[in-house]
Amino acid sequence: MMDVTIQNFEAEVIEASMTTPVLVDFWAPWCGPCKSLGPVLEKVEAAYEGRFKLVKINSDEEQQLAQAFGIKSIPTCVLLMNGQPVDGFMGALPEGQVKQFLDKHLPAAEALQAQAATEEAQEPEQAGDAPSARTSLEQALATDPGNDDARFDLVKLLIGLGELAEAAALLAPTMSRIPVPLRFEAQTQWLNALEFVTNDPRGQWELAKFDELIGQNKRDFETRFAKSRLLIAVGQWEAAMDELLEIIMRDKKWDGEAPRKTFVALLELMTPPKSKAQDATGKSAGGIELMGKAALQEDPLLAMISSYRRKLSMMLN
């Protein structure tokens, strides 16, 4: 348990809730029920061993925060996850009811263990220790088969190692979902391109051979699509998208919209994870100004991705 003020609210509540649910207890020194609820909350926090974080806000001293949450009586507890309030309760509940309230929202212990293993895998992967990262991710999936973050990272690692068959096997369950999660659809398209280069004779062609055939027939979509897959396989994703746009411009529906699906997949794979704590306006998820009036400088990668999104939109409209 810790006391929170307007000065540390962003860090200790909003940003902290991006990774761990935060239960905010609005109280006041004169409030009798607050004095009985406080020890109960602290006992539950200790029993849950890190599954949530407990903070206390003195509503008399921090009236701006109390007003922002619409606090009308105390004690009032508000649970935040991913920077947003998701639920709350008023009054001094007994321990059992507090636990029932929390259990509706908090991840199970197994899910937390898997998430921790997924995060641990990032360090060896960044250090180039692929075997250790792979072991950690496999352990995370074994602990929690529904952990999509671990599955995504493991598929990405396997593709990078050239273990295409194993990557495909891990992706298979996700492709039966309705709808298929976009990031797994993106990985499938990437995997398809690598399998094409491995199994199709055109995967060994020089780019000049593709260009020669395309020069003879601008609507040779089979050759254009094959060229785009080769470009994907060698990491020239911008050039691949340019080729895909040429097909989309001439025939939006060709081959079940495979060029469009591949194009969208590349955009998804190139887009870096967005910080949950901050949006494009420079405000936190809680709506508190982080950067004042300072102009945000657009990242060159994001600018390129935005440009290609506009190009696709123009082709489809």
For each residue, the residues with C-beta under 8 A, 3 or more apart:
1: 41 42 45 54 55 56
2: 12 54 55 56
3: 55 56 57 58
4: 8 9 12 13 24 55 56 57 62 65
5: 8 9 57 61 62
6: 9 62 64 65
7:
8: 4 5 11 12
9: 4 5 6 12 13 14 65 286 288
10: 13 14 15 284 286 288 290
11: 8 14 15 16
12: 2 4 8 9 15 16 22 55
13: 4 9 10 16 17 22 24 55 80 286
14: 9 10 11 17 18 80 83 277 284 285 286 288
15: 10 11 12 18 83 277 284
16: 11 12 13 19 20 22 53
17: 13 14 20 21 22 53 80 81 82 83 84
18: 14 15 82 83 276 277 285
19: 16
20: 16 17 50 51 52 53
21: 17 51 52 53 79 80 81 105 106
22: 12 13 16 17 52 53 54 55 79 80 81
23: 41 45 52 53 54 55 77 78 79 80 102
24: 4 13 55 56 57 69 77 78 79 80
25: 34 37 38 41 54 55 56 57 75 77
26: 57 59 66 69 71 74 75 76 77 78
27: 31 34 37 38 56 57 58 59 74 75
28: 31 34 58 59 60 74
29: 58 60
30:
31: 27 28 34 35 74 75
32: 35 36
33: 36 37 74 75 91 92
34: 25 27 28 31 37 38 74 75 92
35: 31 32 38
36: 32 33 39 40 92
37: 25 27 33 34 40 41 75 77 91 92 93
38: 25 27 34 35 41 42 56
39: 36 42 43
40: 36 37 43 44 92 93 94 95 98
41: 1 23 25 37 38 44 45 54 77 98
42: 1 38 39 45 46 54
43: 39 40 46 47 95
44: 40 41 47 48 54 95 98 99 102
45: 1 23 41 42 48 52 53 54
46: 42 43 49
47: 43 44
48: 44 45 51 52 102 106
49: 46
50: 20 112
51: 20 21 48 102 106 107 109 112
52: 20 21 22 23 45 48 79 102 106
53: 16 17 20 21 22 23 45
54: 1 2 22 23 25 41 42 44 45
55: 1 2 3 4 12 13 22 23 24 25
56: 1 2 3 4 24 25 27 38
57: 3 4 5 24 25 26 27 62 65 66
58: 3 27 28 29 61 62
59: 26 27 28 62 63 65 66 71 74
60: 28 29 63
61: 5 58
62: 4 5 6 57 58 59 65 66
63: 59 60 66 67
64: 6 67 68
65: 4 6 9 57 59 62 68 69
66: 26 57 59 62 63 69 71
67: 63 64 70 71
68: 64 65
69: 24 26 65 66 76 78 85
70: 67
71: 26 59 66 67 74 76
72: 76
73: 76 90
74: 26 27 28 31 33 34 59 71
75: 25 26 27 31 33 34 37 90 91 92
76: 26 69 71 72 73 88 89 90
77: 23 24 25 26 37 41 88 89 90
78: 23 24 26 69 85 87 88
79: 21 22 23 24 52 85 86 87 88 101 102 105
80: 13 14 17 21 22 23 24 83 84 85 86
81: 17 21 22 84 86 105
82: 17 18 276 285
83: 14 15 17 18 80 276 277 284 285 286
84: 17 80 81 285
85: 69 78 79 80 88
86: 79 80 81 105
87: 78 79 101 104 105
88: 76 77 78 79 85
89: 76 77 93 101
90: 73 75 76 77
91: 33 37 75
92: 33 34 36 37 40 75
93: 37 40 89 97 98 101
94: 40 97 98
95: 40 43 44 98 99
96: 99 100
97: 93 94 100 101
98: 40 41 44 93 94 95 101 102
99: 44 95 96 102 103
100: 96 97 103 104
101: 79 87 89 93 97 98 104 105
102: 23 44 48 51 52 79 98 99 105 106
103: 99 100 106
104: 87 100 101
105: 21 79 81 86 87 101 102
106: 21 48 51 52 102 103
107: 51 111 112 115
108: 111 112
109: 51 112 113
110: 113 114 143 144
111: 107 108 114 115 144 146 147
112: 50 51 107 108 109 115 116
113: 109 110 116 117 140 143 144
114: 110 111 117 118 140 141 143 144 147 150
115: 107 111 112 118 119 140 144 147 149 150
116: 112 113 119 120 140
117: 113 114 120 121 136 137 139 140 143 150
118: 114 115 121 122 136 137 140 147 149 150 153
119: 115 116 122
120: 116 117 123 124 136
121: 117 118 124 125 132 133 134 136 137 140 150 153
122: 118 119 125 126 133 153
123: 120 126 127
124: 120 121 127 129 130 132 133 136
125: 121 122 128 129 130 133 153 157
126: 122 123
127: 123 124
128: 125
129: 124 125 132 133
130: 124 125 133 134 157 160 161
131: 134 135
132: 121 124 129 135 136
133: 121 122 124 125 129 130 136 137 157
134: 121 130 131 137 138 154 157 158 161
135: 131 132 138 139
136: 117 118 120 121 124 132 133 139 140
137: 117 118 121 133 134 140 141 150 153 154 157
138: 134 135 141 142 154
139: 117 135 136 142 143
140: 113 114 115 116 117 118 121 136 137 143 144 147 150
141: 114 137 138 144 145 147 150 151 154
142: 138 139 145
143: 110 113 114 117 139 140 147
144: 110 111 113 114 115 140 141 147 150
145: 141 142
146: 111
147: 111 114 115 118 140 141 143 144 150 151
148: 151 152 174 181 184
149: 115 118 152 153
150: 114 115 117 118 121 137 140 141 144 147 153 154
151: 141 147 148 154 155 170 174 184
152: 148 149 155 156 183 184 187
153: 118 121 122 125 137 149 150 156 157
154: 134 137 138 141 150 151 157 158 170
155: 151 152 158 159 167 170 171 184 187
156: 152 153 159 160 187
157: 125 130 133 134 137 153 154 160 161
158: 134 154 155 161 163 164 166 167 170
159: 155 156 162 163 164 167 187 190 191 194
160: 130 156 157
161: 130 134 157 158
162: 159
163: 158 159 166 167
164: 158 159 167 168 191 194 195 198
165: 168 169
166: 158 163 169 170
167: 155 158 159 163 164 170 171 187 191
168: 164 165 171 172 191 195
169: 165 166 172
170: 151 154 155 158 166 167 173
171: 155 167 168 174 175 184 187 188 191
172: 168 169 175 176
173: 170 176 177
174: 148 151 171 177 180 181 184
175: 171 172 180 184 185 188
176: 172 173
177: 173 174 180 181
178:
179:
180: 174 175 177 184 185
181: 148 174 177 184 185
182: 185 186 264 268
183: 152 186 187 268
184: 148 151 152 155 171 174 175 180 181 187 188
185: 175 180 181 182 188 189 261 265 268
186: 182 183 189 190 264 265 266 268 269
187: 152 155 156 159 167 171 183 184 190 191 265 269
188: 171 175 184 185 191 192 265
189: 185 186 192 193 261 262 265 266
190: 159 186 187 193 194 232 265 266 269
191: 159 164 167 168 171 187 188 194 195
192: 188 189 195 196 229
193: 189 190 196 197 228 229 230 232 233 262
194: 159 164 190 191 197 198 232 233
195: 164 168 191 192 198 199
196: 192 193 199 200 202 203 226 229 230 233
197: 193 194 200 203 229 230 233
198: 164 194 195 203
199: 195 196 203
200: 196 197 203 226
201: 204 205
202: 196 205 210 226 230
203: 196 197 198 199 200 229 230 233
204: 201
205: 201 202 209 210 226 230
206: 209 210
207: 210 211 227 230 231
208: 211 212
209: 205 206 212 213
210: 202 205 206 207 213 214 223 224 226 227 230
211: 207 208 214 215 227
212: 208 209 215 216
213: 209 210 216 217 220 223
214: 210 211 217 218 220 223 224 227
215: 211 212
216: 212 213 220
217: 213 214 220
218: 214 246 250
219: 250 251
220: 213 214 216 217 223 224
221: 224 225 247 250 251 254 255 259
222: 225 226
223: 210 213 214 220 226 227
224: 210 214 220 221 227 228 243 244 246 247
225: 221 222 228 229 243 244 247 255 258 259 262
226: 196 200 202 205 210 222 223 229 230
227: 207 210 211 214 223 224 230 231 243
228: 193 224 225 231 232 240 241 243 244 259 262
229: 192 193 196 197 203 225 226 232 233 240 262
230: 193 196 197 202 203 205 207 210 226 227 233 234
231: 207 227 228 234 236 237 239 240 243
232: 190 193 194 228 229 235 236 237 240 262 266
233: 193 194 196 197 203 229 230
234: 230 231
235: 232
236: 231 232 239 240
237: 231 232 240 241 266 269 270
238: 241 242 304 308
239: 231 236 242 243
240: 228 229 231 232 236 237 243 244 262 266
241: 228 237 238 244 245 263 266 267 308
242: 238 239 245 246
243: 224 225 227 228 231 239 240 246 247
244: 224 225 228 240 241 247 248 259 260 262 263 266
245: 241 242 248 249 263 311 312 315
246: 218 224 242 243 249 250
247: 221 224 225 243 244 250 251 254 259
248: 244 245 251 252 259 260 263 312 315 316
249: 245 246 315
250: 218 219 221 246 247 254
251: 219 221 247 248 254
252: 248 257 260 315 316
253: 256 257
254: 221 247 250 251 257 258 259
255: 221 225 258 259
256: 253
257: 252 253 254 260 261
258: 225 254 255 261 262
259: 221 225 228 244 247 248 254 255 262 263
260: 244 248 252 257 263 264 312 316
261: 185 189 257 258 264 265
262: 189 193 225 228 229 232 240 244 258 259 265 266
263: 241 244 245 248 259 260 266 267 308 312
264: 182 186 260 261 267 268 312
265: 185 186 187 188 189 190 261 262 268 269
266: 186 189 190 232 237 240 241 244 262 263 269 270
267: 241 263 264 270 271 305 308 309 312
268: 182 183 185 186 264 265 271
269: 186 187 190 237 265 266
270: 237 266 267 301 305
271: 267 268 274 302 305
272: 299 301 302
273:
274: 271
275: 278
276: 18 82 83 285
277: 14 15 18 83 284 285
278: 275 282 283 284 285 290
279: 282 283 284 285
280: 296
281:
282: 278 279 289 290 291 292 294 296
283: 278 279 286 287 288 289 290
284: 10 14 15 83 277 278 279 287 288 290
285: 14 18 82 83 84 276 277 278 279
286: 9 10 13 14 83 283
287: 283 284
288: 9 10 14 283 284
289: 282 283 292
290: 10 278 282 283 284
291: 282 294 296
292: 282 289
293:
294: 282 291
295:
296: 280 282 291
297:
298: 302 303 306
299: 272 302 303
300: 303 304
301: 270 272 304 305
302: 271 272 298 299 305 306
303: 298 299 300 306 307
304: 238 300 301 307 308
305: 267 270 271 301 302 308 309
306: 298 302 303 309 310
307: 303 304 310 311
308: 238 241 263 267 304 305 311 312
309: 267 305 306 312 313
310: 306 307 313 314
311: 245 307 308 314 315
312: 245 248 260 263 264 267 308 309 315 316
313: 309 310 316 317
314: 310 311 317
315: 245 248 249 252 311 312
316: 248 252 260 312 313
317: 313 314
